[in-house]
Structure formats: structure tokens, C-alpha cells
Amino acid sequence: LEGIDIFQTPISAVHTRAIIDPDYAVKLTGKQGRNTFGLLLASDNAPGSFSEEEQSDPDVFSRIEKFVDKNAYVGVLRLKRDIGKESSLGLLATSYNFIEKHNQLGGVDGRFRLDPKTVFSFQALGTTSRRFFFDQGIGDAIYRTGNGAAYAFNLSRAGRNWVTEVDGVGRTRDYRADVGFTPRIDTNQQSFFIRYGSDPKPKATFISWRVHNFTHVNYDWRGRMQVAESENFANLSFSRESFIGFGYERAYERLFEEEFGLVRTGARSGAFFGPDPERSSHKHHFFVNGGITPSKKYSFFARTTYRQGHFDFDFGAGRKFPRVSPAALLDPEAPLDPGPGNLLELGASIVYQPTSALRTSLDYTRNRLVRHDTGRVAFDDNIYSLRSTYQFTRFLFTRARIDYTTLSSRMRGQFLLGWAPNPGTSFYAGYNDDLTRNGFSPFSGHLEPGFRRNGRTFFIKMAYLFQYGL
């Protein structure tokens, strides 16, 4: 992740986790005068890595034989030139090549400070891919060439009391970024944000207040509405770094079955159950959050969100929560039957810092969705995270983190000892552990009581900065 900011652009066209298990890789980043550059090359073994069980099964091996032990080749090139004090223009190119999966991406981006309060940024990308694309009309994947495009823009103005922002992002149906992260294709989002904040009074009990509105619409490239939301929120700040916020959002969401699979014809049903090829829901969202820091040692934060009309896509949530739509209750193999429900989101955090060297935090998150039509729980997940850091000296520290999620009954621990005497020179030793407690076996599907280890890793990373003068 060192120098990762060089590769970051408004559209997430570079996501380093796309490289999973490199046999070898090289990264070169730096800045010379006004020019910033980044180069990343890797040979990734993960796409061609298959288990012994998969390779020993004749039926499976016949389908994967040409991929076994083959590597994907990844390349990223980033160039950026500063213009003036706070403006820049950049180029980005990525390449991903594996058997029957080839993707090339290129584009330009820029950021311009128009005046002391106003900033404009943009990005435009084009992609060409040679791979399998799922065809909703025939219900199968076709190996073909697909060309796509993506865009993003943002215009923001921040003053003493007022903040306004207009932005947009869109991706065509055949847009692919195999080295990046793409949340959704065939979509456009346009949004507007406005906020007003009072002048702060630091010595008063009631320090300041602010209100905002965030409105956005999503629509596909045929002009069909996908999402429309308008959020209004107010926040009050008090002494002792305490605050409380509350808000309401009115929303509308629309789903089309071709985004989930087959599109229906006169002779064939589609991806959705029943006669309707789409679903829609009018939604109401309610928000409350707050926090306080009563002393330098403690701080507390909590939030709750209640979403009426939030969609259950009807995929199910593992063996603990099978599909609960009306269609699935009659036939577990029935086509998807998405429907609205009520989603409860809870979050809380406690931070304890008795000294400047030690900091410990405990976080809790819950998400629970109950469908309207059947009254069944679609999923209920509780996530606990315990983190602790101790700074022995300015250069030597240790860090520990433990996460547990009830949905998969999975616990993960990460422990790290680090020494960084100066920028560019460092030594890290770490241990990661992955356990399942009272969970389902990924092989047999049966419930296994107690703890089962899924994997553990020991690692060492060293870096040394060589300095030289001309």
C-alpha cells in the first residue's frame, strides 16, 4: 500500500487486491519535479490455483485443465503532472491478461483549483475486453470483444458557512476494470449536496449546528430510473467533543430482472419469479447518531438507522439464513423473488486510551433485515472488532486486531510488530489466524461444533531506503 495514493483516481480503476497471490511483482513510484509516476507489474498465480480435490475430480478437471498453474499478468502505469500550485493532469493505463480473460483500460483525469473556494475534477476512461460476457437474451455467456467507457466529475465549493457539491459517475454495460473495483455497470449517478453550518463558539456549551441535503438519482443507459434518494440531516455539537445527529431520507428503488440473469421472452420465464419482470419499492430511512468524549481516556459513539422498504434480493445469506421469499418457501430452487423489508442497522464504538502509548477500541455492528411479505428474517449479522495499539518508542510499535462475525461464525486475528526508524526503512513481523466457531464446514456442509482453524500465516516484511546524491 506504500504510495497507493499515486494510483487513486475518482473512479476505482486500480484496486491492489485484484492481485491475490503473486509469484513475483515489482512496484516503482516516485516524483521528479512536477511529474509523479507509478508502475506496477505482477504475475499472479491465484487464477490458476486449484485445490487437489478439484484437480482429482475428472468432471471438474476437464473444465479447468487449461487454467491449472497458469498465471495472470497484471500491469499498471500512472503518470501525473502538477499544474500550478493545486492543479494536475494525469494518465492511467491498466492491463490484465489471463486465459480467455483479457482487459485493457486507459484514460485521463484532472483536478483544477478554480479559485480559493472552488475545485473541479474529472476522469474519463475507455476499456476493451476479450472475455466471456453473460447474454441475458440467450441465458449463456458468450466469448466476445466488448468495449466500454466510464466517466466521473465533481464540482465543489466550500466557504465559511456554505458547502455545495455537484458530481456524477457512470459506466456502460461492457465497461470492465479487472485491475480495479466496479460496484455496478450500466448505470449513471448524478448527485447534489448542500450544507450550511453556523459559526462555531468553542467556549460555549452549545458550540455549533449544521444541516445538509444530499439528493441523487441513478438511471441506466436506456434512461430507466434505478434509484432516487433525498436525505436531510441535522447535527448539533456541544462541549466535550459531544454531538448528536438525526435525519430522514425518502427514497425509491427499482430492480430489473436482466441485472440478475435471464430476461423473459414469450417462450421462457426470466430471472424473477412470477409475471412481473421488475420490482420497485418506496423507502423511508431514519437516522440517529451521537458521541461524547468525557475525558482524554474515554470516548463513545453510537448510531442507528432504520430503513423501511429496503430490498432483500433473495440470494439467501448462507446456511444460517436460507432464502425467505414467498417463492423460495414453496420451492427452494424457485427463481429469485426480491421484495422489500425493514432493515435495522446498529453501530457502537468505545475507545480507551489511558496513556499516549496505548489505545484500545471495541466496535460493534449489526444488520438485520425482515421481509414484509413473509415476516421472515432474511439475515442477521453481528460483527465485533477489538483493536489495540501500543507505541513502545517513536519507532517501535505493536498492533493487534480480532474480528468476529456471527453470520459466518468466523473469527480472524491479526498481530503485528513494527519498527520504522525513518521513512522508507522498516521491519514488520506478523501473524494472522482464521478460525470458525460452531460453523458449517465448507466441504461437507455439516455443522461443526467448537473451533476449526481455516488457515494461519506468519510473515516478515523488510524495507531499506538507499539514499544517494548526484
Salt bridges, closest charged atoms under 4 A:
GLU2 OE2 - LYS461 NZ 3.25
ASP82 OD2 - LYS31 NZ 2.80
GLU86 OE1 - ARG113 NH2 3.11
GLU100 OE2 - LYS66 NZ 2.48
ASP109 OD1 - ARG78 NH1 2.61
ASP115 OD2 - ARG157 NH1 3.47
ASP174 OD2 - ARG144 NH1 3.05
ASP178 OD1 - ARG131 NH1 3.00
ASP186 OD2 - ARG173 NH2 3.22
ASP199 OD1 - ARG160 NE 2.97
ASP220 OD2 - ARG224 NE 2.77
GLU229 OE1 - HIS216 NE2 2.77
GLU231 OE2 - HIS212 NE2 2.81
GLU249 OE1 - HIS285 ND1 2.54
GLU253 OE1 - LYS283 NZ 2.91
GLU257 OE2 - ARG264 NE 2.89
GLU258 OE2 - ARG222 NH2 3.52
GLU258 OE2 - ARG224 NH2 2.82
GLU259 OE1 - ARG184 NH2 2.83
GLU278 OE2 - ARG254 NE 2.83
ASP312 OD2 - ARG371 NH1 2.98
ASP314 OD2 - ARG323 NH2 2.82
ASP337 OD1 - ARG279 NH2 3.03
GLU345 OE2 - ARG307 NE 3.27
ASP363 OD2 - ARG387 NE 3.89
ASP373 OD2 - ARG371 NH2 2.76
ASP380 OD2 - ARG366 NH2 2.81
ASP380 OD2 - ARG368 NE 3.39
ASP403 OD2 - ARG401 NE 2.80
ASP433 OD2 - ARG453 NH2 2.72
ASP434 OD2 - ARG410 NH2 2.64
ASP434 OD2 - ARG412 NE 3.65
GLU448 OE1 - ARG452 NH1 2.66
